[in-house]
Structure formats: C-alpha cells, structure tokens
Amino acid sequence: MLHPQPESYRGNVNPIGPGPATTRAKRCAETLFFDYYRQHNLRIRVVRIFNTYGPRMHPNDGRVVSNFIVQALQNEPITLYGDGTQDPRVLLR
C-alpha cells in the first residue's frame, strides 16, 4: 500500500489475499453499481471517503482528521496542511 496516498492512486487489491473485509465489500459494491450502470444505463455516483476517523483507530496514525482530533483534545494549535489550493476533483460517472 502507498502511504500517504495521492489523489491519483487507483489502488492495488488482491481479491483473495489477506486484508480487511471492508475493503473487499466496498470494491464489491462499486462493481455491482457499475454493472447496474452498464446494464440499465442509469447514472450512478461512487464516493470514496478518505481521511476519516472512527473507533479503534490509532490516534497517531498520521491522517489529517486524526491529527486534528488529537491536537484539539490536547489543546494544541490545529495544523493546516498545504496552502488551500488542493484540487478537490470528484470522479463522476
């Protein structure tokens, strides 16, 4: 796996190898949606949410959201990354 992942990263998944079941479930759902799109010519949207935070995640994993949370809980200044000119492109099909 590439870390940190740039927006252009398309992933590299072994469908029968070790790894989180959630990753496979997301890929399966995307495959089904795209098959539905191809069969019925209906518009679909696939959204991949990155830099999220949830239970049991390591607080110092280096992701943006977890860094924000840890800094806020420790009453430290919040670190803002980049200069605000990131390109928030969304892949719509």
C-alpha positions as CSV (number, residue, x, y, z in Angstrom):
1,M,0.0,0.0,0.0
2,L,1.1,3.5,-0.8
3,H,1.2,5.9,2.2
4,P,0.3,8.7,2.1
5,Q,-2.0,8.1,-0.9
6,P,-2.1,10.8,-3.5
7,E,-5.5,11.6,-5.1
8,S,-4.3,9.8,-8.3
9,Y,-3.7,6.5,-6.5
10,R,-6.0,3.8,-8.1
11,G,-5.3,1.1,-5.6
12,N,-3.9,-2.4,-5.9
13,V,-6.1,-5.1,-4.4
14,N,-5.6,-8.8,-4.2
15,P,-9.2,-10.1,-4.2
16,I,-8.3,-13.4,-2.4
17,G,-5.3,-12.3,-0.3
18,P,-5.2,-11.1,3.3
19,G,-6.7,-7.8,4.2
20,P,-9.7,-6.0,5.6
21,A,-13.1,-7.4,4.6
22,T,-14.4,-3.8,4.4
23,T,-12.1,-3.1,1.5
24,R,-13.4,-6.0,-0.4
25,A,-17.0,-5.1,0.5
26,K,-16.5,-1.6,-0.9
27,R,-15.0,-2.9,-4.1
28,C,-17.8,-5.4,-4.5
29,A,-20.4,-2.7,-4.0
30,E,-18.7,-0.5,-6.6
31,T,-18.6,-3.4,-9.1
32,L,-22.3,-4.1,-8.6
33,F,-23.1,-0.4,-9.1
34,F,-21.1,-0.1,-12.3
35,D,-22.6,-3.4,-13.6
36,Y,-26.1,-1.9,-12.9
37,Y,-25.0,1.3,-14.7
38,R,-23.8,-0.7,-17.8
39,Q,-27.0,-2.8,-17.9
40,H,-29.6,-0.2,-17.3
41,N,-27.8,3.0,-18.5
42,L,-28.7,4.8,-15.2
43,R,-26.4,7.4,-13.7
44,I,-24.6,6.4,-10.6
45,R,-22.2,8.0,-8.1
46,V,-19.3,6.4,-6.4
47,V,-17.8,8.3,-3.5
48,R,-14.6,7.2,-1.7
49,I,-14.2,8.9,1.6
50,F,-10.5,9.3,2.7
51,N,-9.0,10.6,5.9
52,T,-11.9,9.6,8.1
53,Y,-11.7,8.7,11.8
54,G,-13.5,6.0,13.8
55,P,-13.4,3.8,16.8
56,R,-10.3,1.7,17.5
57,M,-8.1,3.8,15.1
58,H,-4.7,4.7,16.4
59,P,-4.7,8.3,17.4
60,N,-1.2,9.0,15.9
61,D,-1.7,7.3,12.5
62,G,-0.7,10.5,10.7
63,R,-4.0,11.1,8.9
64,V,-5.4,14.6,8.7
65,V,-8.6,14.1,10.7
66,S,-6.9,12.1,13.5
67,N,-4.2,14.8,13.7
68,F,-7.0,17.4,14.1
69,I,-8.7,15.5,16.8
70,V,-5.6,14.7,18.8
71,Q,-4.4,18.3,18.6
72,A,-7.9,19.6,19.7
73,L,-8.0,17.2,22.6
74,Q,-4.6,18.2,23.7
75,N,-5.5,21.9,23.4
76,E,-2.8,22.4,20.7
77,P,-3.0,24.6,17.6
78,I,-4.6,22.8,14.7
79,T,-2.2,22.1,11.8
80,L,-3.4,23.1,8.4
81,Y,-1.7,21.2,5.5
82,G,-0.9,22.8,2.2
83,D,-1.8,26.3,1.1
84,G,-5.5,25.7,0.4
85,T,-5.1,25.2,-3.3
86,Q,-5.7,21.4,-3.4
87,D,-7.8,20.3,-6.3
88,P,-11.0,18.7,-4.9
89,R,-11.8,16.7,-8.0
90,V,-14.6,14.2,-7.8
91,L,-14.8,11.3,-10.2
92,L,-18.3,11.2,-11.5
93,R,-19.5,8.6,-13.9
